[in-house]
Amino acid sequence: MNIPADIIEHMNAEAFESLCEHLRARSDLVQNMTLMTISGFCRNCLAKWMVLEARKLSKQLRSDDKLTDRYIQEGEKCLDIANKLNNWGYEDAAKIVYGCTYAEWKNRHQSKATEEQLRLYNESKTLHATHDATLLKCDDDEYQRQTELSQAILTRLKAGAFESLCEHLRARSDLVPNMELMTISGFCRNCLAKWLVVEARHISNQIVSNEVVNLYLSENQRNIVDTLDSFGYDEAAQLVYGCTYPEWKKRHMKKATDEQLERYNASKSLHATHNKELLATRSQKVNYQHETATTKPSQAAAAQICVPNQQNSLLSDVCCQEVDAIAPSAAETKPLSGHKVLRPPTGSTKLTIGILTVSDRAAANAYESGDLSGPMVESTIRRIIDSFNASFKDQDLIVNNFVKDIVPDEKAQIEEMLLRWSGKASRQGDSSNVCNLIFTTGGTGFSPRDVTPEATISILDRECRGLMSWASIELTSKQPLATLSRAAAGVCGKTIIINLPGNPAGAAQVAELLFPIILHAIED
């Protein structure tokens, strides 16, 4: 693998950013203490590894003149940058990892630990990452508040933190199974490798499309593109695991128990998903002589994709084990409480799906991370559709459009949006947004502001009480609080409307349970 070191650094940095984005989107669902208990690291460790990398780079800048051209911008002095790095501290790093200050994140998302959680945490301390407290301390707290680093240096710090994470997981190969890590956090070592592959494709596409001009002057761009296009999961896994995946699997992977499989399957709404087209390696040698200046990278990529037939590769979007080891048969997929999923209707089904988030705070843009429930529902539906299309050859599900919006907990505004999307109160130009199916998220509880069911029922032509009653019964075995949902469902014109809870994980679970059944109602 002859990828230049600076590109590897960029790939590592972007994979680290993908991990941080993954964890930001699951702030309520993945608590730091639980992550630390299972894997020995948490979000704070990611931030601290960045700080330690800053100290390491500061020391190198003072002793290695070759680094000056790379990290020192015009007008800057090497000593000044080294001082900045020594005063760049945990609070700076935490903003990158959390997307806000740690204090803000803690206030919004951290739950009070139970006695059982504390007991498990204390018992797992031999697993925990440790960090040199003397290196984490800033030289000057006042100076730190004014510290700004260049993008090149931040890339180096993220890349170093990513490598530290991989080293941490390599040292705990027998103690931190991929399946357990995926169950509790939604990602595993394989996800880290796949994020590296995706970034290799992005860099290749940028070079081909000239979006990045003269980014890597020391290497021939054509050879770099060829190398990046042939860089696949197996090569990325070696960077993450420190060996090939089959070697790691033979040494460390144990057969999953029925309980582990059940918990893994129940956590699927939490799991990271990966673009299978980007994960597939492109042709080993790309003939750029036949490309025109107007050829788009995506077009070239699509023509060159070839999936190598390697028994132990993980090119699907399913992590932790081979697909057939953890996925039930297509005909009898068992989600949540074990109810068998109906296969989709035969033939081609084209859908326009609306996702309406009902939340005062989301509408006011009061969440640092933005709305999470709507994107979670969309990703869940896309995953189910991809699974069905791959499993059933006599049907084809196509989503023409996902129509999305956010409104406050105001009955009139909810009613107006539902009527518009169902085609009963269309404005000029709205005809393309008439939906076959609308999911609302939020406003189904007992708060005085929770009025989504009332707004929904007021505009329905026919209510379907049995659908939500069945969903409540099915979900209660996993989450007793599901019985407190007042969600409604029914038909408005030719549109089916389903209320989902506001919690991202809960919304995804209800959508996953109901969507296969709703497809038959849409056909009717």
Disulfide bonds with the S-S distance in Angstrom:
none
